[in-house]
Amino acid sequence: MLDFSCDYRNGACQPVLDALIKTNGETTATYGFDIYSKRAEEKIKAACKAPDAEVFLIAGGTQTNMTVISSCLLSYEGVLSAETGHINCHESGAVEHAGYKVLALPHHEGKICAKELMAYMCGFENNPSRDHMVFPAMVYISFPTEYGTIYSKSELLEIRKVCDEYNLKLFLDGARLGYGLCCDECDIDLPFLAQICDVFYIGGTKVGALCGEAVVFPKKAPAHFITMIKQRGAMLAKSRVLGVQFDALFSDGVYFKIAKNGADRAKQLKKTFADKGYEFFINSPTNQQFIILDNKKLEELQTKVGFEVWEPYGEDKTVVRFATSWSTTEEDIKELQKLI
């Protein structure tokens, strides 16, 4: 059965798998000191044009978000996020479990607005009871968002201005970063993110790797960040598993080539549904497409193709998500066209 339910349902892309097999018989150092992790870190710094950056390879996205946020905040501080943000909705309260409150902001197609961020901070600063409140100290955004939307360069610069005015750290969740950077509407790149973010990460789990995310601190990581990774169970003893994968992904432009495939297949999928007269819930330019289905059609399609049920839409319709990935083929899209 065709499956568009998510973008991490497959194993590794061929260059990553080949690299893992080729290096399997080698004996290497552990805990991030292996040659492949060090080489991957240097390649990522070069791709970001940030020679002084510090790069860390972490096992997965939830561990990354929890570790980064908890390492950057003091005990009385919290992190601002869109109410639809991944840390607020889909991580089982991992950030709160670590002891840090997620402060939810309104979302606009998954994104936060600089003006509303400013209003929130003004309200906090002028609240005479603020010493009894959680202090906002970080802004968390996703690129792409949970709705597949992306921030423009101007939107990110406006958010950065507010962060600078109120001394907020800016953290960008890049679990699907490749699909955002490679879509037609994107007007930013890795070097730009390295200029405006205090920390961001490059997703591997959803973009060609078996597992793993690459955290980038463009300037300086918090003290003892490696210890924090270990303490939160996010460190692989066999660090080569991550190092080999990111070394392969950032060789010969592999990461961007495979991400572009996911973005291109999403364009085809979007056109397929549009040509058949389907209605879209949101105009996403990336690999996540949200379609409104009549509930009877939904039940019919579920027997033929995998997708994710997202949320109700009125009494007799439902929003569903179809996700393409690095592994989606043109044949997959043609087969879907027949089914719908």
N, C-alpha and C positions, 0 to 999 in steps of 0.2 A: 504494500500500500504506500502511496506517496505520503510524505510527511513534511509538513511545513510548520510544525508546532513550535520549534525553537531553532536557534542557530548554533547549538552545541550538542546536537544529537549524533554527530559523526565523530570518528576518531581524529587522527592528525592528517594534515595535508601531506602530500607525498614527499616534498623536500624535508619536512620535519621527521617523518617516519624513516626516510632513508638515512638521515643523520643519526637518529637514535640507534638504528640497526648497525650502522657502520662503526659507531663508537662503543657499542655494547661490551666488547671484549676488553676495553681499556680499563686500567686502574687509575683512578683520579682522586684528587683531594675532595674533601667533604665540606658541608656547611658554607658554601659560597666561595670557597677558595680554589675550586677547580678551574682549569684553564678555560673551559667553555663558558662558565658564568662570567669570568673576567672579560673574555672576548666579547660576549654579548653586551655587557655593560658599556664597553668602549664603542661598540657599533651603535648602540642606542644614543649615547651622548653625541656621537657624530651626526646621527640623523636629526637630532634636536638642535644641533649647532650650539651645544651647551657643554663645553669642555670641562667646566668646573662642577657640573652636576654630580649628584650622588644617585646611583641606580641600585635598586634592590629587587630581587626576584622572589615573589611570594606565591604560595600554593594556589590560592583562589580569590575570587572577588569579594566575598563576604569577609574573609580573613583580612584582606587588604583594607577594606573600608574601616573595619573595626580597629585594626592596628594603626593605620594612619591617623584616624580621628583621635583615638585615645592617647597617642603619643604626642599630639600637638596641643592638647587642651589641658588646662588645670582642672582641679576637682570640681570647681564651682562654675565651669564654663560649659556651653552647649554649642551645637552646630545647627545652622540654619539650612533648611532644605525645602524644596517644593513639596507640597503635601503628597504628591504622587511620586516623590523621589524614592529610589530603590531602598535606601537606608530606612525610610519611613514606612515602607509598605511590604517589602519582600525579603527582609533579612531576619525575620523572627525576633526582632528587638535586639539584635546583636550589639548595636551601639549603646543602647540603654543597659543591656546586661553588663557592659564594660563600665557602666557608671556615668554615662554622658547623655544628656537629654537631646533629642532631636526637636528642634523648634520649627514647626511647619509654617510655610508661607503659601499663599494662594498660587495656583499654577495657571498658566495660559498655554494650552496645548503642550503641557509637560514642562514648560520653562518658567523661571521666576523673572520678575520685572525689576529693573534697577530702581525705579521710582518707589515701588512697594517695599523693596529692601531698605531704601533710604527712610521711608516713613516708619518702618518697624524700628530702625535704629534711633530715629529721632524720638519716637515714643518711649523707648527704653531709657535713653539718656536723660529725658526730662521727667521720668517717673521718680517721685520722691521715695518710693519704696524699692528702688532697684537693688539695694543691698540685700533684699529678701528674695531676689529673683535669680534665675539662672542667667549668667552673663553670656550673650552671644559673642563667640570668638572666631567662628569659622563659617564660611559659606560653602556648601556642597552643591555641585551641579553635575549633571550627566551629559555626555556628548557621545552619541545621541541620547535623548531623553527616553523615558519609559514609553513615550508615544512615537518614537522614531523621529522626532523633530530635532533640529540643530540650532544652536545659537550662531548668529552672524558675528563677524568681527566687531561691528559697532556695538552690538548688545553686550559682548564680553568686555569690551573696553569700558562701557558704562558701569557694569557690575564691578570691574576692577577699581574704578574711581571711588565707588562707595566703600569698597573694602579698604582702600588707602585712607579715606577720610576717617573711618572708624576703627582702623587697625585690626581688620578682620583678615584671617588667612583664607585664601581661595584654593579649594580642592576640587579638581575635576575628575570624575569617575569615567574612565575610558574603557569600560568593559567591551563596548562595541566601537571603539574609537576608529578603527580602520574603515568601517562602513560609513561613518560620518565624514571622515576626511576624503573619501573617494566618491562621494555622491556629487551630482552636478551642481547643487546649490551651495556647496561649501566654499567659503572664501578665506579659510585659515589653514595653517599647517603646523607640524610639530614644533618648529622653531618659534612660531608665534605663541603657542601654548607655554613653551619654556620661558618666554618673556613675561607673560601675565599671570601665570599660576605660581602659587607657593609650592604646590605639589600636584601631580596628576599621575595617572597610570595608563599604560598601554595594555589593553586586554589581549591575552593569548587564548584563553579558554574558548572564547566565542569566535576567534579569528585564526583558526588553523592549527592551534596547539592541542595536545591532549589535556593540558592543564597549565595554569600559571598566568601571572600578571607581572608586568614590569613597572615598579614604582619609580617615579623620577622626581627628585627634589632639585630643581634647577640651581639653587644656591647652596643650601646646607640642610642636611637632615637634622631632626631633633637628636639630642644627646642619647647615646646608647640605643639607637634605633634597632640594631641587630638584636640586642637583648630583648627589646619589646616584641620583635617578630617571634622570637623563640618562646617568650613567655605566653604568647597568645596562640601557640600551637600552629603557627603559620609557616614554619620553617621546615624544609625537607632536608633530612640528613644527607640524602643522595642529591645534593644540589645540582649535580650534572644533568639530572632529568629536566630541570628548568633551563639550565644554561645551554645545553645542546639545542633545545627547541628555539630559544630566542636568538641564538647564534645563527641558526638556519633561517629563521623568519626575517632577520635583518641582514641577510646576505643576498646580493643580486636583486634587491627590491621585492623579495617574495611576499612580505607582509602586505604591501600595497597592491601587488598584482592579484593576490587571492581576495583581498578585501574588495577590489574593484569588481571582481566577478560577482560577489554577493550584491553589490550595489546595482550592477547592470542587470542581473537577473530580477531584482526587485522592480526595476523599471518595466521589464517585460511582463512581470506578474501584474503590475498595476494596470498596464494597458490591456491585458487580457480581461481583467474584471471590468474595466471601463467600457471596453468594446461590447461586452455582454450586458451592459446596462446596470451594473451593480452600483450601489451608493457607498461612498467612503465616509467613515466617521471623522477622519482627520486627514489632512494633506501631508503625508510623511514623504520626505525625499530619500529615506534610507531603506535599510533592509527589512524593516517592520512595516507591514501594511495592514490597516484596520478597515475591515469591510462590514457593512451592515447587512445581516441576513434575516430573511423571514424565518421564523422558528421551524416551520415545516421544511424549508430548504436546508436549514442547518442540520436537522436530523438526517436528512437524505445524504448530505455531503459527508457527514461524520462516518458513514459506512464505507466511504471510498478514499478519503484523504484526511491526514492528520493536521489539525490546526488548534489554536488555543481559544477557548471561550473567554472573552474579556469582561463584558459587562452588559446588563440588560439595556435595551433601547426601546422604551415604550412598553406596551403590553404584549405585542406579538412579534417583536424583533430583537435581535441580539447583535452586539458588536463582537466580532471575532478577529483574531490576529493571525496573519500568515507571515512567516519569517523565512527569508532566503538566507543563504550563507555562502561561504567560500566554496562549498561542495555542491551547491545547486547547479544543475545543468540546464541547457536549453531544452533538452528532451523532457526534463521534469516539467518545465513550463508548458510545453506542447501537450503533455499528457493531462496536466491540470486544465488546460483549455478545453479538452474533450469532456472532462468530467463536469464542468460548470456550464 
